[in-house]
Amino acid sequence: MKTILFIDGRNFLGKLEDTFEVEKKSFPVWATYNFRGLLGHVLKGIKVDERIFYFAKIKEHPDTKEKSQKLILQRRLLKVHLENQGFRVILSGAVRGNYRRDGRGKDVLVFKEKGVDISIAVDMVVAACDKIIKTAIVGSSDSDLQPAIRELNKRNVESIYLGFEMMPNKGLTATTKRTILIRNLEVLQFQQGLSL
């Protein structure tokens, strides 16, 4: 039976970005960041058999063609970078653009990711039902994963919440059997060329 790390890519990157912002540091280019080093460091002592990043598929939006193409290219570079570091990358769900009125009554194009949390939940529960997994490490701060984690607990699968010291998710901390928090300093240490 395996120990599998399930990471909600956009959620995880958002938390990394928040950390750099709070520490008043500029974001690195994610296609050069040492994700394997960071995760190996914070999960030291846990033998992780499989590491999976989940991202939604980005589609070109007709109103923001140039920006869409830039985001698609950045995602491709990140995908290759993660695969080169030994991660599996699963593209599921979609990034959708919708117009919403802002506080001033102006229509603003807002992009939201849909479906990634469902893919993670299904994959965790299927792995538990098929008796493939002994430990699930959940790298997401999405409370929508709590029902799936409760199911893992019922099936005697150890669940570990991998969060960030800055604003950890209290619901996931309560639902999982163990919590590991990534410290701000650890995030900064694993920029390219700065790994321990």
Kinemage of the C-alpha trace (Angstrom):
@kinemage 1
@onewidth
@group {chain A} dominant
@subgroup {mainchain}
@vectorlist {calphas} color= white
{ca met a 1} P 0.000 0.000 0.000
{ca lys a 2} L 1.163 3.501 -0.872
{ca thr a 3} L 1.572 6.930 0.633
{ca ile a 4} L 0.305 9.442 -1.921
{ca leu a 5} L 0.635 13.228 -1.895
{ca phe a 6} L -2.387 14.941 -3.491
{ca ile a 7} L -1.813 18.647 -4.233
{ca asp a 8} L -4.395 21.139 -5.493
{ca gly a 9} L -1.981 23.050 -7.733
{ca arg a 10} L -3.725 26.431 -7.968
{ca asn a 11} L -4.560 26.422 -4.262
{ca phe a 12} L -0.981 25.489 -3.340
{ca leu a 13} L 0.554 28.120 -5.644
{ca gly a 14} L -1.826 30.705 -4.192
{ca lys a 15} L -0.574 29.930 -0.680
{ca leu a 16} L 3.039 30.143 -1.874
{ca glu a 17} L 2.279 33.529 -3.479
{ca asp a 18} L 0.653 34.733 -0.235
{ca thr a 19} L 3.805 33.740 1.635
{ca phe a 20} L 6.098 35.666 -0.721
{ca glu a 21} L 3.783 38.676 -0.486
{ca val a 22} L 3.707 38.663 3.342
{ca glu a 23} L 7.493 38.297 3.431
{ca lys a 24} L 7.760 41.223 0.955
{ca lys a 25} L 9.601 39.101 -1.611
{ca ser a 26} L 8.879 38.923 -5.324
{ca phe a 27} L 7.347 35.688 -6.628
{ca pro a 28} L 9.767 33.322 -8.316
{ca val a 29} L 9.048 31.967 -11.761
{ca trp a 30} L 7.175 28.820 -10.728
{ca ala a 31} L 8.766 26.823 -13.562
{ca thr a 32} L 12.094 27.183 -11.685
{ca tyr a 33} L 10.940 26.659 -8.078
{ca asn a 34} L 12.281 23.641 -6.170
{ca phe a 35} L 8.946 21.978 -5.269
{ca arg a 36} L 10.563 18.588 -4.694
{ca gly a 37} L 13.076 20.139 -2.302
{ca leu a 38} L 10.387 21.980 -0.325
{ca leu a 39} L 8.081 18.977 -0.068
{ca gly a 40} L 10.934 16.572 0.680
{ca his a 41} L 12.053 18.878 3.478
{ca val a 42} L 8.650 19.364 5.127
{ca leu a 43} L 7.695 15.683 4.727
{ca lys a 44} L 11.071 14.414 5.966
{ca gly a 45} L 10.663 11.008 7.581
{ca ile a 46} L 7.596 10.109 5.493
{ca lys a 47} L 8.239 7.822 2.520
{ca val a 48} L 6.064 9.274 -0.240
{ca asp a 49} L 5.469 6.778 -3.057
{ca glu a 50} L 3.591 9.060 -5.439
{ca arg a 51} L 3.341 12.850 -5.769
{ca ile a 52} L 0.461 14.315 -7.778
{ca phe a 53} L -0.312 17.929 -8.692
{ca tyr a 54} L -3.834 18.664 -9.964
{ca phe a 55} L -4.575 21.686 -12.144
{ca ala a 56} L -7.617 22.802 -14.111
{ca lys a 57} L -7.298 23.052 -17.890
{ca ile a 58} L -6.870 26.627 -19.084
{ca lys a 59} L -8.742 27.437 -22.269
{ca glu a 60} L -8.267 30.496 -24.410
{ca his a 61} L -10.894 33.153 -23.700
{ca pro a 62} L -11.897 35.282 -26.726
{ca asp a 63} L -11.842 38.538 -24.721
{ca thr a 64} L -8.381 37.958 -23.257
{ca lys a 65} L -6.660 36.007 -26.005
{ca glu a 66} L -3.149 37.314 -25.321
{ca lys a 67} L -3.357 36.806 -21.542
{ca ser a 68} L -4.902 33.346 -22.021
{ca gln a 69} L -2.044 32.300 -24.298
{ca lys a 70} L 0.504 33.576 -21.758
{ca leu a 71} L -1.171 31.620 -18.934
{ca ile a 72} L -1.345 28.470 -21.075
{ca leu a 73} L 2.391 28.749 -21.841
{ca gln a 74} L 3.250 29.314 -18.162
{ca arg a 75} L 1.172 26.261 -17.195
{ca arg a 76} L 2.927 24.103 -19.827
{ca leu a 77} L 6.352 25.169 -18.536
{ca leu a 78} L 5.276 24.470 -14.948
{ca lys a 79} L 3.882 21.051 -15.927
{ca val a 80} L 7.179 20.017 -17.562
{ca his a 81} L 9.147 21.387 -14.587
{ca leu a 82} L 7.026 19.422 -12.097
{ca glu a 83} L 7.283 16.229 -14.165
{ca asn a 84} L 11.075 16.659 -14.295
{ca gln a 85} L 11.034 16.814 -10.477
{ca gly a 86} L 9.167 13.492 -10.258
{ca phe a 87} L 5.580 14.701 -9.897
{ca arg a 88} L 2.643 13.430 -11.888
{ca val a 89} L 0.468 16.270 -13.193
{ca ile a 90} L -3.237 15.683 -13.728
{ca leu a 91} L -5.284 18.227 -15.662
{ca ser a 92} L -8.935 18.045 -14.686
{ca gly a 93} L -11.761 20.489 -14.449
{ca ala a 94} L -11.553 23.821 -16.233
{ca val a 95} L -10.803 27.488 -15.740
{ca arg a 96} L -13.899 29.410 -16.781
{ca gly a 97} L -14.301 33.110 -17.412
{ca asn a 98} L -17.538 34.871 -16.488
{ca tyr a 99} L -18.491 38.513 -16.368
{ca arg a 100} L -19.561 39.873 -12.985
{ca arg a 101} L -20.481 43.371 -11.883
{ca asp a 102} L -17.993 44.905 -9.478
{ca gly a 103} L -18.856 47.350 -6.676
{ca arg a 104} L -18.964 50.251 -9.141
{ca gly a 105} L -21.386 48.539 -11.512
{ca lys a 106} L -18.691 47.770 -14.091
{ca asp a 107} L -18.593 44.359 -15.818
{ca val a 108} L -15.358 42.575 -14.935
{ca leu a 109} L -14.119 39.285 -16.389
{ca val a 110} L -13.405 36.874 -13.515
{ca phe a 111} L -11.767 33.464 -13.980
{ca lys a 112} L -12.554 30.590 -11.613
{ca glu a 113} L -11.207 27.066 -11.446
{ca lys a 114} L -13.840 24.326 -11.285
{ca gly a 115} L -13.570 20.583 -10.723
{ca val a 116} L -10.080 20.074 -9.286
{ca asp a 117} L -11.295 19.370 -5.739
{ca ile a 118} L -13.742 16.779 -7.083
{ca ser a 119} L -10.959 14.970 -8.970
{ca ile a 120} L -8.777 14.877 -5.864
{ca ala a 121} L -11.663 13.620 -3.696
{ca val a 122} L -12.627 10.891 -6.178
{ca asp a 123} L -9.015 9.732 -6.627
{ca met a 124} L -8.469 9.537 -2.845
{ca val a 125} L -11.674 7.598 -2.186
{ca val a 126} L -11.132 5.217 -5.138
{ca ala a 127} L -7.576 4.517 -3.916
{ca ala a 128} L -8.968 3.782 -0.433
{ca cys a 129} L -11.732 1.498 -1.793
{ca asp a 130} L -9.214 -0.356 -3.967
{ca lys a 131} L -6.900 -0.701 -0.943
{ca ile a 132} L -4.054 0.990 -2.838
{ca ile a 133} L -3.382 3.687 -0.269
{ca lys a 134} L -2.319 3.592 3.384
{ca thr a 135} L -1.685 7.349 3.782
{ca ala a 136} L -3.117 10.359 1.936
{ca ile a 137} L -1.260 13.639 2.294
{ca val a 138} L -3.599 16.453 1.244
{ca gly a 139} L -1.898 19.615 -0.025
{ca ser a 140} L -4.967 21.813 -0.280
{ca ser a 141} L -6.801 24.274 1.930
{ca asp a 142} L -10.158 23.516 0.312
{ca ser a 143} L -12.739 22.531 2.937
{ca asp a 144} L -14.756 20.784 0.203
{ca leu a 145} L -12.342 17.851 0.643
{ca gln a 146} L -13.551 17.136 4.200
{ca pro a 147} L -16.232 14.547 3.235
{ca ala a 148} L -13.639 12.571 1.230
{ca ile a 149} L -11.184 12.743 4.130
{ca arg a 150} L -13.864 11.496 6.545
{ca glu a 151} L -14.383 8.534 4.189
{ca leu a 152} L -10.625 7.825 4.225
{ca asn a 153} L -10.684 7.889 8.030
{ca lys a 154} L -13.591 5.379 8.070
{ca arg a 155} L -11.521 3.087 5.858
{ca asn a 156} L -8.494 3.333 8.187
{ca val a 157} L -6.430 5.353 5.717
{ca glu a 158} L -4.170 7.809 7.532
{ca ser a 159} L -4.912 11.371 6.439
{ca ile a 160} L -2.395 14.195 6.748
{ca tyr a 161} L -3.236 17.829 6.042
{ca leu a 162} L -0.283 19.672 4.492
{ca gly a 163} L -0.983 23.357 4.999
{ca phe a 164} L 0.813 26.622 5.567
{ca glu a 165} L 1.617 28.269 8.896
{ca met a 166} L -0.058 31.377 7.568
{ca met a 167} L -3.820 30.770 7.785
{ca pro a 168} L -4.102 26.972 8.042
{ca asn a 169} L -7.547 25.509 7.359
{ca lys a 170} L -9.042 24.669 10.759
{ca gly a 171} L -11.625 22.310 9.262
{ca leu a 172} L -8.984 20.191 7.514
{ca thr a 173} L -6.838 20.269 10.650
{ca ala a 174} L -9.788 18.862 12.620
{ca thr a 175} L -10.805 16.296 9.973
{ca thr a 176} L -7.377 14.797 9.244
{ca lys a 177} L -5.471 12.640 11.707
{ca arg a 178} L -2.315 14.760 11.479
{ca thr a 179} L -1.314 18.250 10.330
{ca ile a 180} L 2.013 19.408 8.903
{ca leu a 181} L 2.406 23.146 8.355
{ca ile a 182} L 4.920 24.656 5.940
{ca arg a 183} L 6.684 27.637 7.505
{ca asn a 184} L 7.233 30.862 5.582
{ca leu a 185} L 11.006 30.513 5.872
{ca glu a 186} L 10.859 27.038 4.301
{ca val a 187} L 8.933 28.423 1.311
{ca leu a 188} L 11.608 31.086 0.766
{ca gln a 189} L 14.503 28.621 1.134
{ca phe a 190} L 13.520 26.614 -1.924
{ca gln a 191} L 13.636 29.263 -4.609
{ca gln a 192} L 15.995 28.123 -7.360
{ca gly a 193} L 19.591 28.168 -6.134
{ca leu a 194} L 18.591 28.641 -2.477
{ca ser a 195} L 17.692 25.073 -1.518
{ca leu a 196} L 19.227 23.514 1.589
